[in-house]
Amino acid sequence: MRPTELLKEDHKVILRMIAVMKKAADDVIGGGGLNVEHLERMVDFIRTFADKCHHGKEEDLLFVEMERYGIPKEGGPIGVMLEEHIAGRNYVKGMAEGIDEIKAGKKGGNKKFAENARGYASLLTQHIDKEDNILYMMADMHLDRNADEKLLAKFEKVEKKIMGTVKRGEYVSLVETFEKMYLK
């Protein structure tokens, strides 16, 4: 298995949560029900699974290795992906602020959460498509077997450090539970 295949598996789980988030955003605005704990768990998933773990594997490992093999960071596809990671973090910050406003009873918290969730969903859907169909193909063309093996070992260490041995399964179960609740 290549490192990019593992990252694509992460993408599948992330896209499933994005579908749930879009529906939750619609519900928050449309009066279809509001469960603040669910919104908080969605944000936790994004911050931990998608950002710290998945983006961490990309930013700290894959992109660095790609640069070593001659793919430029500045002015190239890696730089674009890094900018989009930052934009995604800003959307997530806005979602969390919206949740805080909802919990404080402030008017506009629902809208803030929904707008940021929709922005994140749109950005990440396009971002994942670019990574899966352009950036990862470039990585696969340039990285050799030795680099792949080293990255796979490092990916495993990152995942264990950030999520432990059971957290990934818990996040996948959370996505499955939310799919049944929100996408029925």
Secondary structure, DSSP 8 states (H G I E B T S, - for coil): --HHHHHHHHHHHHHHHHHHHHHHHHHHHHTS---HHHHHHHHHHIIIIIIIIIIHHIIIIIHHHHHHTT--STTSHHHHHHHHHHHHHHHHHHHHHHHHHHHTT-TTHHHHHHHHHHHHHHHHHHHHHHIIIIIHHHHHHH--HHHHHHHHHHHHHHHHHHHTTTHHHHHHHHHHHHHHHH--
